[in-house]
Amino acid sequence: MFRQANLKALVKFNSAVSSDILDSYEGFVLDEISKEKSEPSSKTFAPSGFRCKRKMWFRLRGAQPDIISNPDYTLDFKAYIGTYCHTIIQSNLKAMLNDDWIEVKDYLKDNPIPYEYSIESSELESKIEIFNPPVRFACDGIIRWKGEYYLIEIKTCDYADFENLTDPKPIHIDQVKCYSSLLNIPKVLFIYMDRQYGGMKCYEYKVSLGDMKDILNQMSYIQNMADNNLAPERLDYSDYMCTNCEYKKKCKEWG
């Protein structure tokens, strides 16, 4: 069955000036995205992509990302929306919990970790850099709930994805295992927010001592492979992590 096209929805401008402004703006944004994506990564592990050993190997070697011919405006916009959602949740948690919202730097002062690190704290979020193993990540928060400490991990998703969610996503679990292992906080609360309507879901997760040991062993393995210029195993190219990977072309060259 054919539907009549909604021509009004296709009209993005109504004059030469409005057309020029829109083209200039969209072109500027896409150029900025391309510049950001083309910058070599810092030679550190990124827990958000830790599920792929090959990707972490490229990062440790400071590899130049692939040239992006068609940057994804929508994906970048969703990331900005996600940042604002984080701020909403963190602000409300801090107001609700008062003294049980724990500043990361204060937690680490009272519960030292066996790594040299630096920490850059804002009012709600802390950026942590550990020097060996080399890791950079942002901690969404630490709370104390009924005497127990929990690592907070906030994620946002589209409405349809949110509606089908019944547990933490595996890729997010892999990411949090890194945080948990390095900060030595086994208990985690995943907070998911629907970007469209603001609905929320919360799932508890516990990282085992075995998982922590495995994460640290994997980091050591990838570091050794990088030092010896040997590529570790990769994910199957059909894996969802490969779709938008910034090293996709280089990965294929390494086999």
C-alpha positions in Angstrom: 0.0 0.0 0.0 1.5 3.4 -1.0 1.3 6.4 1.2 1.2 9.9 0.0 4.6 11.7 0.7 4.6 14.4 3.3 6.4 17.0 1.2 6.2 19.6 4.1 8.5 17.3 6.2 11.1 17.4 3.4 11.3 21.2 3.3 14.4 22.1 5.4 14.7 25.7 4.3 12.5 28.4 2.6 15.1 30.8 1.1 18.6 31.0 -0.2 19.7 32.6 3.1 18.2 29.8 5.2 19.6 27.2 2.9 23.1 28.7 3.1 23.0 29.0 6.9 21.8 25.4 7.3 24.4 24.0 4.9 27.2 26.0 6.6 26.1 24.9 10.1 25.8 21.2 9.2 29.1 21.3 7.3 30.9 22.9 10.3 29.5 20.3 12.7 30.5 17.4 10.4 34.0 18.9 10.0 34.4 19.1 13.8 33.3 15.5 14.2 35.8 14.4 11.6 38.6 16.3 13.3 37.9 14.8 16.6 37.6 11.3 15.3 40.8 11.5 13.3 43.0 12.5 16.3 45.3 9.6 17.5 44.1 8.2 20.7 46.1 8.5 23.9 48.2 5.4 24.5 45.9 4.1 27.2 43.2 1.5 27.7 39.6 2.7 27.2 37.3 0.5 29.3 34.4 1.4 27.0 36.0 -0.7 24.2 37.9 -3.2 26.4 35.8 -6.1 25.0 38.0 -6.0 21.9 41.7 -6.8 22.6 42.7 -5.7 19.1 41.1 -2.2 19.6 42.9 -1.7 22.9 46.2 -2.8 21.2 45.7 -0.1 18.5 45.2 2.5 21.3 48.3 1.5 23.2 50.3 1.8 20.0 48.9 5.3 19.4 47.5 4.2 16.0 46.0 6.8 13.7 42.2 6.2 13.3 40.8 5.4 9.9 39.8 8.4 7.8 36.1 8.9 8.1 34.5 9.9 4.8 30.9 10.1 6.2 30.9 11.2 9.9 27.8 10.1 11.8 26.0 13.3 13.0 23.2 11.4 14.7 25.6 9.3 16.7 27.5 12.3 17.9 24.2 14.1 18.8 23.1 11.2 20.9 26.4 11.3 22.8 25.7 15.0 23.7 22.2 14.1 24.8 23.7 11.3 26.9 26.0 13.7 28.6 23.1 15.9 29.7 21.2 12.9 30.9 24.2 11.9 33.1 24.1 15.4 34.6 20.4 15.1 35.5 20.8 11.8 37.2 24.0 12.7 39.0 22.6 16.0 40.3 19.5 14.3 41.6 21.4 11.4 43.3 23.7 13.9 45.0 20.8 15.9 46.3 18.9 12.8 47.4 21.8 11.1 49.1 23.6 14.0 50.7 26.6 12.6 52.6 26.1 9.2 51.0 27.1 10.6 47.6 30.8 9.9 47.9 33.4 12.1 46.1 35.7 9.7 44.2 38.8 11.5 45.5 37.6 11.1 49.1 36.8 7.4 48.5 40.3 6.7 47.1 41.9 8.6 50.0 40.2 6.3 52.5 40.4 3.2 50.3 43.8 3.5 48.5 44.4 1.5 45.3 47.8 -0.1 44.4 48.4 2.2 41.4 49.8 5.6 40.8 47.0 7.8 39.5 45.8 11.3 38.9 42.2 12.5 39.3 40.4 15.5 37.9 37.1 16.1 39.7 34.2 18.2 38.8 31.1 18.7 40.9 29.5 15.4 39.7 32.0 13.4 37.7 35.7 12.4 38.1 38.2 11.7 35.4 40.8 9.2 36.5 44.1 8.3 34.9 46.1 5.3 36.1 49.6 5.2 34.8 50.4 1.5 35.0 48.5 -0.2 33.6 47.8 2.9 31.4 44.0 3.6 31.7 41.8 6.7 31.4 38.2 6.7 32.3 35.4 8.8 33.8 33.7 7.5 37.0 29.9 8.4 37.0 29.8 8.2 40.8 30.2 6.3 44.0 27.3 6.0 46.5 26.9 4.5 50.0 23.6 2.7 50.3 22.7 1.1 53.7 26.4 1.0 54.6 27.5 -0.6 51.3 29.5 1.2 48.6 28.3 1.0 45.0 29.9 2.1 41.8 27.4 4.0 39.6 27.4 3.5 35.9 24.9 5.6 33.9 23.8 4.7 30.4 21.3 6.1 28.0 19.5 4.5 25.1 16.7 5.0 22.5 13.1 4.3 23.6 12.7 0.9 21.8 16.1 -0.3 23.1 15.1 0.8 26.6 11.7 -0.9 26.5 13.4 -4.3 25.7 16.0 -3.9 28.4 15.9 -6.6 31.2 19.5 -6.7 32.3 22.7 -4.7 31.9 24.1 -5.0 28.4 27.1 -7.3 28.0 29.2 -4.5 26.5 28.5 -2.3 29.5 29.4 -5.1 31.9 32.8 -5.5 30.2 33.4 -1.8 30.6 32.4 -1.8 34.3 34.5 -4.8 35.1 37.5 -2.5 34.3 36.3 0.3 36.6 35.5 -2.2 39.3 38.8 -4.0 39.1 40.9 -0.8 39.2 39.0 0.9 41.9 38.4 -2.3 43.9 34.6 -1.7 44.2 32.9 -5.0 43.4 29.3 -3.8 43.7 27.8 -1.9 40.8 24.5 -0.2 40.0 23.7 0.3 36.3 21.2 3.1 35.8 19.7 3.3 32.3 17.7 6.3 31.0 15.5 6.5 28.0 16.7 9.5 26.1 13.2 10.2 24.7 10.9 10.1 27.7 13.2 10.0 30.6 12.2 6.6 31.9 14.7 4.8 34.1 15.8 1.3 35.0 18.3 0.1 37.6 20.2 -3.2 37.8 22.6 -4.4 40.4 25.7 -6.3 39.4 28.7 -7.8 41.3 32.1 -8.2 39.8 33.8 -11.3 41.2 37.4 -11.5 42.3 38.0 -13.9 39.4 36.7 -11.3 37.0 38.9 -8.7 38.5 42.0 -10.9 38.2 41.1 -11.8 34.6 40.7 -8.1 33.6 44.2 -7.3 35.0 45.7 -10.3 33.3 44.2 -9.2 30.0 45.6 -5.7 30.4 49.1 -7.2 31.0 48.7 -9.5 27.9 47.7 -6.6 25.6 50.6 -4.5 26.9 53.0 -7.3 26.1 51.6 -7.8 22.7 51.9 -4.0 22.0 55.5 -4.0 23.2 56.4 -6.9 20.9 54.4 -5.5 17.9 52.2 -8.7 17.8 48.5 -8.2 17.1 46.2 -10.0 19.6 43.1 -11.8 18.4 40.2 -9.7 17.1 36.5 -10.0 17.3 34.6 -11.5 14.4 33.9 -8.8 11.8 30.2 -9.4 12.2 30.3 -8.3 15.9 28.4 -5.1 16.7 31.5 -3.4 18.1 33.2 -3.6 14.6 30.4 -1.6 12.9 31.6 1.9 13.9 35.2 1.0 15.0 37.7 3.7 14.2 40.3 1.0 13.4 38.2 -1.2 11.1 40.3 -0.8 8.0 43.6 -1.1 9.9 42.3 -4.2 11.7 41.7 -6.0 8.4 45.2 -5.2 7.2 46.6 -7.0 10.3 44.4 -10.1 9.5 
